[in-house]
Amino acid sequence: MASNKYFQELEIEVIDESDNYAKVIAEPFDRGYGVTIGNTLRRSLLTSIPGAAITSIKIDGVSHEFTTIKGVLEDIA
């Protein structure tokens, strides 16, 4: 990509990399773009990390999300 009066050419340099690690320098970013790129990378990396999470539960006697349970003050949803 060539530089012009609207955009500077982005330089990307890979400093170090392995199977589970990489150190990369990307520059220059216009003011505010670093935060935008950083948040996007953070969200992408977090969604690709394997782990355990509760995705659903089954409660005996509860047929749908609006069922009331004696002693429970929150809804099921």
N, C-alpha and C positions, 0 to 999 in steps of 0.2 A: 504494500500500500504506500503510495507516494504522499509526501507531506504537501499540504497546501495551506492557504491562509485560514482555513476553517479547522483542519485536523492536523495533529502532529503524528508522525509515524510511531506506532507502539513497538517498543523493543522488548523482547522476551528472552531471558537468559536462564537456563537451567543450571543451578550451581551444584546441586547434589541430588542424587536419586537412588532409590533402592526399591524393593518389592512393596514396602509399606511406608515409604517416606520420600518426600521431594521438597527441595528448597528452590523456589523460582522467584526471579525478580522480573517484574513487568513495569515498565515506565515509559514515558510520563503520562499521567492521567490529569485531565482538567480538574479544577477545583470541585469537590463533591463526588466525583466519579469513583474515587478510591473506596469510599464507604459503600457505595452501591455495589461495586464489584466484590468487596469483602463480604457483605451480607449474602450475596448470591452464592459465593463459594462456600460460606459457612453452612447455609441451608442445604446445599447440594451434598456436601460432605456428611452432614449429620443424618440425612435420609439414607445414605448408603452404608452406614455403620450397622452391622448386624447386632442384634440383641434380643432380649425377651421383653414382651409387653402384654398386658391383658387387653384383649380386643373385644371380648364379649363374655357375659356370664349368664347363667340360668339360675333363677330363684324359684324353688318349689312354690306353687300356688299363685305365681304371678304370670298372667297370660299376655299382658302388653305393658308398654311403658307408662301408662296412666293408672295402673292398678295401685291402690293404696295398701300399705302394709302397716299393721298396728305397731305403734312405737317408732315408726320411721317418719321423720319430718321432711325429708328431701324427696323429690320425684325420682323415678327409676332411670329416666333418660339421661 
